[in-house]
Amino acid sequence: MAQLSDDCFATGRPLMKAADALALLGERTGPVVGTEEVALDAAVARILAEDVISPIDVPQHDNSAVDGYAVFFDDLDAGGPTRLPVTGRAAAGHALGRPARRGEAIRIFTGAPMPAGPDTVMMQEDCREQDGIVTIAPGIKRGSNRRKAGEDVGAGGRVLRHGMRLRPQDVGIAASVGRSTLTVFKRLRAAVFSTGDEVRDPGQPLPTGTIYDSNRYTVKSALRQLGCEVTDLGILADDAAGITGALKEAAAHHDVLVTSGGMSVGEEDHVRRAIESLGKLHFWMLAIKPGRPVALGQIAAGGGTVPIIGLPGNPVAVMVTFLVVARPLLLRLSGASDIEPTRYRVRAGFDYRKKEDRREFVRARLTPGEDGIACAEKHGGSGAGVLSSLVGADGLVELSEDITRLEKGAMVDFLPFNEVSL
């Protein structure tokens, strides 16, 4: 397994700004997975491990953009109708087979190669053909309806870049330049677990003092949407030896471990001590709300180290810290180069006060604004344990460290959940 720097998460500061955390991730982490070749049909949502360079022009030849007639522009009468004999036919996949001659029109169809000579295509709607003669209305511009060779992609041009997550259109352009396979990074192998004698899986009885484990299912789903191969280690009992053994075994077969809660200093918080006994634990106390406590560590395995991400215990804090910290880290480890989602400017539909030097994320729904600008309305309860507030929200209003008071009507940054596939 790939070796991460021993101090890649160490900062020496009790509270770190989110931007500084992301900067460290970018500087000190990289892919920990190998590569493989996959067929195009299996490439969507995978992370590309090569630059794709086109060996050909697309299209390879000048061709017609419409159904109509290929003509020499200089044969057209600018002041009135032009009548030309139709002497040939070109269809997609069936070229004329000879150069065209001045004074003739070639019947041509969309996608057909342009015959040598003609430089303009008249749309059939602007023409009238009778008895082998086409009458062409005046007014067209030279070169109209003619697509140039290489108009889409030029030979030798880069069409896809290393590190991008492949979308359907990316797979399509790879096919258009003749690629049948692509080299991608292997899927990141992630192990997920929960700890605690009070935690139960959904479907089990729920005795007094116990809770259902929602965080593990949230995290597993988010990991799968990032393209990870997920192993569910289930719920580990509050047993030091059992937790240590489970982490050691998981680190030997996975690229990253993810958990939530259980990272404090209490007698039953065995995860922290297990990590320290197997490797190294670094704490980031991020200046964000919700979700300040985020633990990042490394466990020795196979001559290297495997990162472990400890998310907070509250469900909303789990989601926020996953988006802000875990998601960028996981994308880096997976080979992705573009890890930051796009924020959009919207108008705030609420007043809000917050502490300085802390970045806050407010759950919100979008509503249409009277002026055409979307308006973000605060949604649901503000507690870090109110998971229902995320279910009804469209995304998060992100308030930077320097803001202490937000007034209704101000423009704010908005992170839609669909921007991060949530």
C-alpha positions in Angstrom: 0.0 0.0 0.0 1.1 3.5 -0.7 2.9 5.4 2.1 1.4 8.7 3.3 3.6 11.3 5.0 3.7 10.6 8.7 2.7 14.2 9.5 0.3 14.8 6.6 -2.5 15.7 9.0 -0.5 17.4 11.8 -1.0 21.1 12.1 0.1 22.2 15.6 -3.0 24.4 15.8 -6.1 23.7 18.0 -8.6 25.1 15.4 -7.9 25.0 11.7 -9.8 26.8 9.0 -11.5 24.6 6.4 -9.5 26.2 3.6 -6.2 25.5 5.3 -7.3 21.9 5.8 -8.1 21.5 2.1 -4.7 23.1 1.2 -2.9 20.5 3.3 -4.9 17.7 1.7 -3.8 18.9 -1.7 -0.2 19.3 -0.8 0.3 16.1 1.2 -2.0 13.4 -0.2 -2.2 11.6 -3.5 -3.5 8.4 -5.1 -3.1 5.3 -3.1 -4.6 2.9 -5.7 -3.3 1.4 -8.8 -4.7 1.6 -12.3 -6.6 -0.8 -14.6 -8.0 -0.8 -18.2 -11.8 -0.9 -18.5 -14.1 -1.0 -21.5 -16.0 2.2 -22.3 -19.2 0.6 -21.1 -17.7 0.3 -17.6 -15.9 3.7 -17.5 -18.7 6.1 -16.4 -18.1 7.6 -12.9 -14.5 6.2 -12.8 -11.5 8.4 -12.3 -9.3 8.7 -15.4 -5.7 7.7 -15.0 -4.4 9.0 -18.3 -4.7 12.0 -20.7 -6.7 11.0 -23.7 -5.2 12.4 -26.9 -7.2 12.2 -30.2 -5.4 10.4 -33.0 -7.9 11.8 -35.5 -9.8 14.8 -36.5 -13.5 14.7 -35.5 -15.1 14.9 -37.9 -12.5 13.4 -40.2 -13.8 15.2 -43.3 -15.8 18.3 -44.1 -19.4 17.4 -44.0 -22.9 18.7 -44.4 -24.8 20.0 -41.3 -28.2 19.7 -43.0 -30.1 17.9 -45.7 -29.9 19.9 -48.9 -27.7 20.7 -51.9 -23.9 21.2 -52.0 -23.0 24.1 -54.3 -20.2 26.5 -55.3 -21.0 29.8 -53.7 -19.7 31.6 -56.7 -22.3 29.9 -58.9 -25.1 31.6 -56.9 -26.9 34.7 -58.1 -26.9 37.2 -55.2 -29.8 39.2 -56.7 -32.3 36.4 -57.5 -33.0 32.7 -57.7 -30.3 30.3 -59.1 -31.2 27.2 -61.1 -28.7 24.4 -61.2 -28.8 20.8 -62.5 -28.7 18.1 -59.8 -26.0 15.7 -61.0 -25.0 13.6 -58.0 -25.9 12.4 -54.5 -23.9 12.1 -51.3 -25.2 10.5 -48.1 -23.7 9.7 -44.7 -21.2 6.9 -45.3 -21.5 7.3 -49.1 -19.3 10.0 -50.6 -20.0 11.3 -54.1 -16.8 9.6 -55.3 -15.6 12.4 -57.6 -14.9 16.1 -57.5 -17.9 18.3 -58.2 -17.9 20.6 -61.2 -18.8 24.2 -61.4 -22.4 24.9 -62.4 -23.9 21.8 -60.8 -25.6 21.0 -57.5 -25.1 17.8 -55.5 -27.9 16.4 -53.4 -26.5 15.9 -50.0 -27.7 14.7 -46.6 -26.7 15.4 -43.0 -23.3 14.0 -42.1 -22.4 13.2 -45.7 -18.8 14.1 -46.8 -18.6 17.3 -48.7 -17.6 16.7 -52.3 -14.3 18.3 -53.4 -15.1 21.7 -54.7 -18.4 23.0 -53.3 -18.1 25.2 -50.2 -21.7 25.9 -49.3 -24.8 23.8 -48.5 -28.4 25.1 -49.1 -31.0 23.7 -46.8 -33.7 21.7 -48.7 -36.3 23.9 -47.1 -34.9 26.9 -49.1 -34.8 25.0 -52.4 -37.3 23.6 -54.9 -36.3 20.6 -57.1 -38.2 19.7 -60.3 -37.2 17.5 -63.2 -33.6 17.3 -62.0 -33.2 21.1 -61.7 -33.0 22.8 -58.2 -34.0 26.4 -57.7 -32.1 28.1 -55.0 -33.3 31.3 -53.2 -30.8 34.1 -52.8 -29.3 35.4 -49.6 -27.1 32.6 -48.2 -23.6 33.2 -46.9 -20.5 31.5 -48.2 -19.7 28.3 -46.2 -23.1 28.0 -44.7 -24.1 24.6 -43.3 -20.7 23.2 -43.9 -18.9 21.6 -41.0 -15.1 21.6 -41.1 -12.9 18.6 -40.5 -11.7 18.7 -36.9 -14.4 21.2 -35.9 -15.2 19.1 -32.8 -11.7 17.7 -32.1 -8.4 18.2 -33.8 -5.9 15.4 -34.2 -3.3 15.5 -31.4 -5.6 17.5 -29.1 -6.3 16.4 -25.5 -10.0 15.6 -25.1 -9.9 14.2 -21.5 -7.5 15.0 -18.7 -5.9 12.8 -16.1 -7.7 12.8 -12.8 -11.2 13.7 -14.0 -14.3 11.8 -12.9 -15.9 10.5 -16.1 -19.4 11.6 -17.1 -21.5 10.2 -19.8 -20.4 12.9 -22.3 -16.8 12.2 -21.5 -17.3 8.5 -22.3 -19.0 9.6 -25.5 -16.1 11.8 -26.7 -13.6 9.0 -25.9 -15.7 6.8 -28.3 -15.7 9.5 -30.9 -11.9 9.5 -31.2 -11.9 5.7 -31.5 -11.1 4.6 -27.9 -12.7 1.3 -26.9 -11.0 1.2 -23.4 -9.7 3.7 -20.9 -7.1 3.5 -18.1 -8.7 4.4 -14.8 -7.7 4.3 -11.2 -8.9 1.2 -9.3 -11.8 1.8 -6.9 -10.7 2.9 -3.5 -11.4 0.2 -1.0 -13.1 1.7 2.1 -14.0 -0.1 5.3 -16.7 1.5 7.4 -17.6 0.7 11.0 -19.4 1.9 14.1 -18.6 1.3 17.7 -20.7 1.3 20.9 -22.7 -1.2 22.9 -25.6 1.2 22.7 -25.8 1.1 18.8 -28.1 -1.2 17.0 -28.6 -2.0 13.3 -32.0 -1.0 11.8 -34.4 -3.9 12.1 -33.2 -5.1 15.4 -35.1 -4.6 18.7 -34.3 -1.2 20.4 -34.1 -1.6 24.1 -34.1 1.4 26.4 -30.9 3.4 26.1 -30.0 2.2 22.6 -30.1 3.9 19.2 -30.3 2.9 15.6 -27.1 3.4 13.7 -27.9 6.0 10.9 -24.4 7.3 10.5 -22.9 4.1 9.1 -25.6 4.0 6.4 -25.1 7.6 5.5 -21.4 7.2 5.2 -21.6 3.9 3.2 -24.0 5.6 0.8 -21.8 8.6 0.4 -18.7 6.4 -0.2 -20.5 4.4 -2.9 -21.5 7.6 -4.7 -17.9 8.5 -4.8 -17.2 5.2 -6.6 -15.6 3.4 -3.6 -15.8 -0.3 -2.9 -17.3 -0.5 0.6 -16.8 -3.1 3.2 -19.2 -2.9 6.1 -17.5 -4.0 9.3 -20.7 -3.5 11.2 -20.9 -2.4 14.8 -17.8 -3.1 16.9 -18.5 -3.7 20.6 -16.8 -1.6 23.3 -13.9 -3.9 23.6 -10.4 -2.7 23.3 -8.9 -5.9 22.0 -11.7 -6.6 19.6 -11.5 -3.1 18.1 -7.8 -3.2 17.8 -7.9 -6.6 16.0 -10.7 -5.4 13.7 -8.8 -2.3 12.7 -5.5 -4.1 12.1 -7.3 -6.7 9.9 -9.2 -4.1 7.9 -6.1 -2.0 7.3 -4.4 -5.0 5.7 -7.1 -5.2 3.0 -8.4 -1.7 2.5 -7.1 1.7 1.3 -9.0 3.8 3.9 -11.1 3.3 7.1 -14.0 5.5 8.1 -16.0 5.7 11.3 -18.1 8.2 13.2 -18.0 9.0 17.0 -16.1 7.2 19.6 -12.9 9.2 19.3 -13.0 11.0 22.7 -10.9 10.3 25.8 -13.5 8.4 27.9 -12.9 4.9 29.3 -15.1 3.3 26.6 -13.6 5.3 23.7 -11.4 2.5 22.5 -11.0 3.6 18.9 -8.6 6.4 19.7 -6.3 4.1 21.7 -6.5 1.4 19.1 -5.3 3.7 16.4 -2.5 5.0 18.5 -1.4 1.5 19.2 -1.4 0.6 15.5 -0.1 3.8 14.1 -0.6 7.5 14.6 -3.6 9.7 15.4 -3.8 13.3 14.3 -6.7 15.5 15.4 -8.0 18.3 13.3 -10.3 20.6 15.4 -11.8 22.4 12.5 -13.3 25.9 12.9 -16.6 24.9 11.4 -20.1 24.4 12.6 -21.6 21.8 12.7 -18.8 19.3 12.9 -15.7 20.7 14.7 -14.1 17.5 15.9 -12.6 15.5 13.0 -10.0 12.9 13.7 -7.5 11.8 11.0 -5.0 9.1 11.6 -2.9 6.4 10.0 -2.6 2.7 10.7 0.5 0.7 9.8 -0.1 -2.0 7.2 2.0 -3.8 4.7 5.0 -1.6 4.9 3.0 1.6 4.6 0.1 3.3 6.3 -3.7 3.3 5.7 -5.6 6.5 6.6 -8.5 6.4 9.0 -11.1 9.2 9.1 -13.0 9.7 12.3 -16.1 11.8 11.8 -18.2 13.4 14.6 -21.1 11.4 16.1 -24.0 13.7 15.4 -25.7 12.9 12.1 -25.7 16.5 10.6 -22.1 17.0 11.6 -21.2 13.7 9.9 -22.6 14.9 6.7 -21.0 18.3 6.8 -17.6 17.0 7.8 -17.8 14.3 5.1 -18.4 17.0 2.5 -15.8 19.4 3.8 -13.0 17.0 4.8 -13.6 13.4 4.0 -14.9 13.8 0.4 -11.8 15.8 -0.8 -9.5 13.4 1.0 -11.2 10.4 -0.5 -11.1 11.9 -4.0 -7.4 12.6 -3.6 -6.7 9.1 -2.5 -8.8 7.8 -5.5 -6.7 9.7 -8.0 -9.0 12.7 -8.7 -7.5 16.1 -9.4 -10.7 18.1 -9.2 -11.9 17.8 -5.6 -13.8 21.0 -4.8 -17.5 21.3 -5.7 -18.8 24.4 -7.2 -20.7 26.9 -5.0 -23.4 29.1 -6.4 -24.4 32.6 -5.5 -28.0 32.9 -4.2 -29.9 35.4 -2.1 -30.3 34.7 1.6 -34.0 34.5 2.8 -33.1 34.7 6.5 -31.2 36.7 9.1 -28.4 34.9 10.9 -25.7 35.6 13.5 -22.6 33.6 14.0 -19.2 33.7 15.7 -16.2 35.2 13.9 -13.4 33.0 12.7 -15.7 30.0 12.3 -17.2 28.8 9.0 -20.8 27.7 9.3 -23.0 25.6 7.1 -26.8 26.3 7.3 -29.3 23.9 5.9 -31.5 25.6 3.3 -34.1 25.1 0.6 -34.1 27.1 -2.6 -37.2 29.0 -3.7 -37.6 31.1 -6.9 -36.9 34.8 -6.3 -39.1 37.6 -7.7 -36.0 39.0 -9.5 -35.1 35.6 -11.0 -32.3 35.0 -8.4 -32.8 31.9 -6.3 -33.5 32.5 -2.6 -32.1 30.2 0.1 -34.6 29.7 3.0 -33.3 28.3 6.3 -34.7 24.8 6.7 -35.4 22.6 9.7 -33.9 22.6 13.1 -30.4 23.9 13.6 -29.2 21.1 15.9 -26.3 18.8 14.8 -28.5 15.8 15.5 -31.5 16.8 13.4 -31.1 14.5 10.4 -34.5 15.4 9.1 -33.3 18.9 8.4 -30.9 17.5 5.8 -33.6 15.3 4.2 -35.7 18.4 3.4 -32.9 20.7 2.4 -31.5 21.3 -1.1 -28.0 22.1 0.2 -26.0 24.3 2.5 -25.5 28.0 2.8 -21.8 28.5 3.5 -20.9 31.4 5.7 -17.2 32.3 5.8 -15.1 33.0 8.9 -15.3 36.8 8.6 -19.1 37.0 8.6 -20.7 37.6 12.0 -24.1 38.8 10.9 -26.1 37.9 7.8 -29.0 40.1 6.8 -31.9 38.8 4.7 -31.4 39.7 1.1 -27.6 39.5 1.1 -25.9 37.3 -1.5 -24.3 34.1 -0.1 -22.5 31.0 -1.3 -24.7 27.9 -1.7 -23.5 24.3 -2.0 -26.3 22.2 -3.6 -26.3 18.5 -2.5 -26.7 17.4 -6.1 -23.3 19.1 -6.8 -21.7 16.5 -4.6 -24.0 13.6 -5.7 -26.0 13.7 -2.5 
